[in-house]
Amino acid sequence: MKHLLLGASGQLGHDLLEAFSERYPAEEVVPATHQQIEISDENAVRKLLGDVRPDVVINTAAYSQVDACEDDPNLAFSLNAVAPLYLARASESIGATLVQFSSDYVFDGAKRVPYTEQDAAKPISLYGMSRLAGENIVQLYSSKALVIRTCGLYGVAGRHSKAGNFVETMLRLAGSGKPLSVVNDQVVTPTNTRELAQSLIPLILEKRHGLFHMTNAGSCTWFEFAKEIFRISGLDPKLSPVTSAEFGARARRPAFSVLDNAALRNAGHQEFGPWQQALAQYISKR
């Protein structure tokens, strides 16, 4: 099969390229970065898919600055909903599968046990709304849509990007010697993009469609995540827990957005490893 990988220079895109190369070298992957294609331009999308003629389109590109989405909803919906619409239409026109990623932030966080694919999505931020809109649009316009919700992503490409990731941000701030305050009332599951990539490709090759949750196992608050980062790294910065209200972010976050990979298990696939194990592997390779 031929795969068109959009957002190839991002954290997940980088690890998908590596996973294909290492484990499935016979699969043809055509990478495309933001510099090569503007996915919010419908004509550019149609031209690229028409030129490449992929069997599968994997869209890892998104606008993921949660607070910035509150200030610029037009940009949020352009990249997270309208662009997936263009990709869905173009993919459908050539009979290609479209793999679209989404977020745990489509949930309101009122539930206190992990969310399954059957739970109703109720976003509480513009970012969450834009990702849910993207999900719905893709499933409406693509008969071969594979939608993946995930949570707390970090990967090696984040070390070299301006946006970074939570792990790299914590390590950089710890090096400054200043006291750190991290939110301790939002429960998530940190997920390593390398492990996500390795688990995703078999679903693609099996030509799966539908909605899947895919995260590492277990859960923690962002504060607990930071503590584990520092423990594994042998660092001891001055770290304090704060509430979401005290932190004062512009966008609301779910208090609990842990995902249950129920559909993945039901499809006969192995669960991800614990988030602590994935984090230790990531830090050991820095």
N, C-alpha and C positions, 0 to 999 in steps of 0.2 A: 504493500500500500504506500501511497505518497501522502505525506503529512505536511501541511502548511502551519508553521508555528509562529504565531503573532506575539510580540512582546518578548522576543528571544533573548534580549539582553537583561531582562529582569531576573529576580531571584528564582522564580519558578521556571521561567523559560530557560534559563541557564542550566538548571538541574534536569529539565526534561531533555535538553540536547545531550547532556552527558549520559543520562540513563539510556536513551535510544542508542547512542554510540557504543556504550559498554555492553549492553544486554541484548540489543536487537539491531546489530549492524546491517542486516539485510533490509531494514526499513528505510525508505528514503524520506529525509526530513528537510524541508526548505525553510530556513529561518528568515524572519522578517522583523526588523526593529522599527521603532517609532520614526527614526530618521528615514526609513525606506517607504513607509506606508502610514498615512493618516486615516485611521479606521473610522473617523467621523465624517469622512468624505465618501459618499456612496459611489460615485463614479470611480474613485481610486480603488475601492474595495472590489467592485465588479471587474475592473480591469485586471487586478492582481489575481483574483480567483480564476478568471478566464484564461490568463496566461499560464498559470501554474497547473490548473486542473487537478487539484488535490482530491483524494478520497476522504480525507479528514482535515478539518480546520480546527486548530487548537488556539483559542483566544485567551492568553494570559494577561492581556493589557487591560488596565482599569485605572480609574481615578480613586485612589485609596486614602487620600488625606481627609480623615473623618471631620475634623473641625473646619477645614477649608471648604468643605461641601456646604456648610451652613452659610458661608459668605458668597459662594458662587454656585448656586444650584443649577444654573444653565450648563456649566461645564460638567458638573457631576452627572447630570442626566444625558448630556451629549455623549460622554465616554462610556457610561455604565448602562445606558438603556438604548439610546438611538444608534450608537455604533453596533451593538449586538443585533439590532433590528436589520441594519444593512448587511451584516455578516450572515444572519439567518436567511434573508431573502436570496443573497448571492449563493450561499451554500445549497439551498434548496433547488436553485435553478440548474445546478450541475450535479445534483444527487449526492452531495457530500455530507458527511456527519459533521455537526458543529459541537465542539466541546467548549462550554462556557462556564467560567468560575463565578462563584458567589460567596457570600459571607455569613458568618454566624450572627451578624448585626441585623439580619432580617427578622430576628426574634426580639420580643420586648423584655425578656429576662425575668418574667414573673414566675416561670416554672422553676422548680428547685431540683429536678432530675433531668438528665440529658435529653435534649430535643431530638426526636426522630424525624424522618422525612415526612411523616403523616401529620405532624403538628402544624397548626395554623401559624403562618408568618404574620407578625405584627410589629413592623419596624418603628423605632421611636426617634430616628434621626433622618435627615435628608440623605445621608450616605446609605443607610439601610434601605430607605425607600427606593433609591436609584438602583441598588443591587437587586432588590426584589422585582422592580420593573424590568430589569434586564433578563432575569429568570423567566418571567411570564411571557415576555415578548419572544424570546428564543423558542420556548416550548410551543408558542402559538404559530410561529412562522416556519419552524424547522421540524419536519417529520422525523428527523434523525438526531434530535438534540440530546446531548449528554450534559447535564448540569451538575456541577460539583460545588457543594458548600464546604468551606474549610474555615480555619480559625487560627489566629496568632502566628502567621507565617514568618519564618526567618530562614535565610539561606546564604550561601557563600558570596553570591553576587552583591549582597547588601553591604559587604565590607568596602566596596569600591564605588558605591552610588551615593549621591547626595542625600537621598531619603534614608538610606541605611536600614536598620531593623532594630528591634528592641534589645537584642543581645548586644549588638555593636554599640548602641547608644549607651547602655548601662556600663559597658567596659570603658568607653571613652570618658563618661562622666566620672567614673571611679578614679580614673587617672588624673583628674583635675584636682583631687583632694578636697573638693567641696562636699558639704552634706547633701544627701539625696532623699527625696520624698517620693514614694511610689504608692499608687492607689491600692488599697487592700480590701475593697468591697465590690470588686468586679471579678467574677470567676470565669476562667477561660481554659482552653487547652492549647498550649504552645505546640506548633506543628512545624517540623523540619521539612523544607521543600524538597530535599533529596529523597526522603522517605515517601512523601506524597507523589513525587514523580515516578518512583519505582512501583508504587501500588496502582497508579493511574493507568500506565501503559497497557497492562493486561486487559483492563476494562475496554480500552479503545480497540485493541486487537480482537477482542471478542465481539466487537460491534454492539456494545451495550448502549442503550438509550435510557432516558429517564433521569431521575433525581437521586443523587448519592451524597451522603455526608462522608467526608474523609478527613480525619484528624488523627494525631497521635492519641494514645490512651491516657486516661487520667485527667486531672484538673488541678488548678491552683489559681490563686489571685495573682495579679501582676506583681505585687509585693513579694509573694512567695517565689514567683519566677525569678525576680531579681536576686533574692537571697540564694537561690540555687545556682544562678550564674556566678555569683561571687564565691560561693563555696567551692565549686568545681575549679574556678580559676585561681583559687588561693588568695583572694583579695578580701579585705576587711574594711570597706568604706563605712562612713557613718550613714546608716540607712534607716529611715523612719517611715512607718505606715501612715497614710492619710486616707480620708474618705473622699469619695468623688466630689462631694460638695466643697470640701476644703481645697481640692486640687483645682476646681473651677474651670474645667474644659468647656468650650462653647457648645459642643454637641453632647447630647445625652448618650450614654452607653448602657447596654443591658447589664443588669446586676449579675445575671447568670446566663451564659450563652454556650454552655458545653454541648457538644453534638454527639449523638449516638449513631455510630456507623452501621445501623441496622440493615440497610439495603445492601451494603457491601458483604456483610455476613450471610445474608439470605442468598446472595449470588455465589456463595461458596468460596469467598476470598478470605485470606488470612487477615486478622486484625493487625493494626499498626502496633509497634512497640511502645512502652511507656515514654511519656514526654521527657522524663529525667534522663533516660538512656539516650534518646535522640539528641538531647542537648549536650550530654557529655561527649558524644561522638563528634558533634559539631565543633565544640571547643578544643578537643584534642587535635583537630586538623587545622587550627588557625596558624 
